[in-house]
Amino acid sequence: MNIKIICVGKLKEKYWKQGIAEYSKRLGKFCKFEIVEVPDEKAPEKLSEAQMENVKKTEGERILGKIKDRDYVYALRSEEHTSEL
């Protein structure tokens, strides 16, 4: 089995890098595991809705460029803003 995680941007925090290295080592015994980082789109701190859509589109195209025709895809999304209950 092959597992490829495609993500936007690079990890900067040392503890995240160490955690990923540990789990990569563990998973490597059972499958081929790969992390592919695509560059994030540079954008100003405050974005309009249209600018945000352009950033998402550009990053999405970069992600799609790393997916092969026969790959199974599971999309994950992190939610930065949560709605109030």
C-alpha positions in Angstrom: 0.0 0.0 0.0 1.2 3.5 -0.8 0.1 6.5 1.3 0.8 10.0 0.1 -0.1 13.1 2.0 -0.2 16.3 0.0 -0.2 19.5 2.0 0.1 23.2 1.4 3.1 25.0 2.9 6.0 23.8 5.0 6.1 22.8 8.7 8.2 25.1 10.7 7.7 23.9 14.3 10.4 21.4 15.4 7.9 19.3 17.4 5.7 18.7 14.4 8.7 17.7 12.3 9.8 15.2 15.0 6.3 13.8 15.3 6.0 13.3 11.6 9.4 11.6 11.4 8.4 9.2 14.2 5.1 8.2 12.5 6.8 8.0 9.1 9.3 5.5 10.6 6.5 3.5 12.1 4.3 3.5 9.0 7.3 2.6 6.8 7.2 -1.0 8.1 3.7 -1.4 6.7 3.5 0.8 3.6 5.2 3.3 1.4 4.6 6.6 3.1 5.3 10.0 1.5 4.6 13.6 2.4 4.5 16.1 -0.5 4.5 19.8 0.3 3.3 22.2 -2.3 4.2 25.9 -1.9 1.5 28.1 -0.3 0.4 31.2 -2.2 1.8 34.4 -0.9 -1.0 36.8 0.1 -1.4 39.9 2.3 -2.7 39.6 5.8 -6.1 41.0 5.0 -7.8 39.4 2.0 -11.0 40.2 0.2 -13.3 37.3 -0.6 -12.2 37.4 -4.2 -8.5 37.3 -3.3 -9.2 34.4 -0.9 -10.9 32.4 -3.7 -7.9 33.1 -6.0 -5.5 31.8 -3.3 -7.6 28.7 -2.8 -7.8 28.1 -6.5 -4.1 28.4 -7.1 -3.2 26.1 -4.1 -5.9 23.6 -5.2 -4.3 23.5 -8.7 -0.9 22.8 -7.1 -2.4 19.9 -5.1 -4.2 18.5 -8.1 -1.0 18.5 -10.0 0.4 16.0 -7.6 -2.5 13.5 -7.9 -2.3 10.8 -10.4 -5.3 9.5 -12.3 -5.5 6.2 -10.4 -5.0 7.6 -6.9 -7.7 7.4 -4.3 -8.2 10.8 -2.7 -9.4 11.7 0.8 -9.7 15.4 1.4 -9.2 16.8 4.8 -10.0 20.4 5.8 -9.0 22.4 8.8 -11.5 24.9 10.0 -9.9 28.1 11.2 -13.2 29.8 12.2 -15.8 28.0 14.2 -19.3 29.2 14.4 -20.8 30.1 17.8 -23.4 27.8 19.2 
